Amino acid sequence: MLKDIVKNLKPSSTLKINEISQQLEKKGKKIFKFGFGQSPFQVPTDIVNELKNNAYQNKYLPMQGLLELRKSIANYTSNKKNYIYSFDNVIIGPGSKELMFLLHVIFDGNIILPVPSWVSYMPQAIIGRNKILTLQTKRENNWFPTASEIEEVIKKDKKKNYLLFINSPNNPSGQVCENLEEISEVTKKYNLIILSDEIYSELNFNNDYKSISNFCPEKTIISTGLSKWCGAGGWRLGYFIIPETLKIIKETLNVLASETFSAVSAPIQYAAIQAYEGDHRSYIQSSKNILSAVGKYVYENLSSNKVLINKPQGGFYLMPEFITNKFNSSSEMCSSILEETGVVLLPGTDFGFDKKKMFVRLSFTDFNGKNFMKEYEEKNEIDNELISKCAPMVVEGIDRLKKWSETI
Ligand SMILES: Cc1ncc(COP(=O)(O)O)c(C=O)c1O
């Protein structure tokens, strides 16, 4: 009774790994949760208070989203970028993931997915029934495609429409795209538009974040939301900013929104106004400093000639490659690591790598962000002593993983 297209799809592996680690933990095994990537920090208090104040909001909101919220987001984004966005460019969804899904449903053309990329792009593209073209990226290019690699696939059929996904800072690699300008040159030349997944952009460790939208705003859909920087993944509020030139996409997404989720929960939308109007610079800076220090700790204490890693540049992740011939697949290796050390990791296959490539994604957020932030505010610096005190699971898990890597 099922359509062929969905028969081979499995539940999102990140959510599944979370369940497996919870089950093992219930059985008494000490588990290091480096599989699931979710903000360790609490939602800022002023935003939580706004949610409380607006619990009574019970009316359906406009399908494109609450006007005041769209205005705040347009202002916030225009101030950050060298481009003026209006409230009419913003569409609010129940997480950016849902909006991406609807984009796949409406888009007619080829989808270009870099490898590695986020677990959900591929299944969503499959459901969207477009042709999917994958681009293998290289460590030397920070795990992003080069302009010529993109151009090569487009040149095979210049008449087609193309949609390329760029996610910087990246999940799973933790890297930032540094060749945005050359990618924008290719974008301008062809029927190519970009979905710029900027969900980790506020958590860029270097303070001068640039996105592809800085170079070709007319051909870029910005996708982001509250989930990562604001510690509010469970609130389910994301949005697209779609330039005037791609208005038809926004209008069609609106139609699909109205026929599916109708509108995002009203209290959440009212609370989100505070997220974009309040001053959260110090919360974001502390989050970034902590994540950057913990990421650096993992990088420095795990890297070796058996474990190759690029130093994390933003977000929650790094992507170690284990140099070993012992396993038939990266998922077999992850099962062995889980059994022997209790460390949960996601295999590279989930991000599009060949199963023989021994990549994993390691999320370094297994710590209590509220405590860490409090201690950091008191101490004002982050050294190994503070990391051991506030992120003991990260420290012990990395130690176990390092010892395991010496046996391969
Ligand atoms: C790269 C990437 N894009 C998008 C999302 C989805 O975010 P949202 O909570 O807005 O649906 C995630 C969340 O895991 C992510 O890692």
The ligand as a Gaussian input file, in Angstrom:
#p B3LYP/6-31G(d) Opt

LIG

0 1
 C       22.093000      21.788000       8.656000
 C       20.731000      21.846000       9.254000
 N       19.755000      22.452000       8.588000
 C       18.511000      22.538000       9.082000
 C       18.193000      21.981000      10.304000
 C       16.746000      22.020000      10.753000
 O       16.481000      23.059000      11.533000
 P       14.993000      23.414000      12.018000
 O       14.948000      23.095000      13.448000
 O       14.849000      24.882000      11.700000
 O       14.025000      22.586000      11.219000
 C       19.178000      21.348000      11.054000
 C       18.844000      20.742000      12.352000
 O       19.313000      19.750000      12.773000
 C       20.487000      21.285000      10.525000
 O       21.480000      20.685000      11.193000

